[in-house]
Amino acid sequence: MVNTQKIITPEQNLDRDCTTLSRHVLQQLQSFSPDAQDLSALMNRIALAGKLIARRLSRAGLMEGVLGFTGEINVQGEWVKKLDVFANEVFISVFEQSGLVCRLASEEMENPYYIPENCPIGRYTLLYDPIDGSSNVDINLNVGSIFAIRQQQGEDLDGEAKDLLQDGYQQIAAGYILYGPSTVLVYSLGRGVHSFILDPSLGEFILAQENIRIPEQGSVYSVNEGNFWQWDESIREYVRYVHSQDRYTARYSGALVGDIHRILMQGGVFLYPGTKKQPNGKIRVLYESAPLAFLVEQAGGKTSTGTQNLLEVIPEQLHARTPLIIGSKIDVELAESFIKKELC
Ligand code: AFP
């Protein structure tokens, strides 16, 4: 008789090495110190927010309150979507009574949200865009969340959070969650960029890729060409040049996180330049461009406003915006060269 019983070796017990996010943070910091434990717990809470948002998105169209607008206009002057409100509150609720962060500042809130009971011990501030690309929600396309962690500096007794008006190098960690066919979390603690995929059956983010390196050059350029006549001549010249080159193809999803994820994996460049109406463009420094610049630079890419490294930008106010050119080193330098040429 043939013995059909398969012998399972310990390595075959698991499909892959199941490194969870919290374990990964501790491995990265090579420490079990209180600070390392705090950062691990912080990342775990951000992951929990991501799971709650992903679960809600997976039911869009099946349950009340996911699709459509609330009828209100936010601090950015944009119509608020129901999912923006839900996701903003999810981040607040996962950090309440956590002892981890004293303040949360979000694209959706005019002023930071303080959690006084955390303040004596919670030395961190979470900055976040709860739903990036929210116009994609109603048509079942990808959206994302963007986050950054900064150390609180000073007491902030007047509640103006002026210590947040500093450059992007002050970020301790940054990342995004992409809600696509699968839910992917990408983060950096300033020690490389790593991605995790949510395994719905485990309810855990499992390590997918460590030390992601963005290709030096890519074939994708990503920009809203609907704004062509709103741009400076230098950007129009750049886009005309790109059109004339065989090696470029265009991709634009309407959600920055999705476009950046593509560029992180495959190379290329994303641009959101200033327009006549909005000289600083649309992208917010603290909630979008600084966290994404932190990631892209950690992955070996380049970031620019056109004239300055994005991480050097010091916002004048919490909701300040900046033009954005970000991606593969060679592609960003090419776009920059058109802007610098015009300035000469
Ligand atoms: P929303 O979150 O308001 O949809 O904005 C998304 C976003 O900030 C960014 O994710 C997109 O890349 C960009 O705006 C799209 O803006 P345009 O429609 O002006 O190209």
Residues whose N, C-alpha, C, O or C-beta is under 5 A from the ligand:
A	BS01	AFP	I131 D132 G133 S134 S135 N224 G254 A255 L256 V257
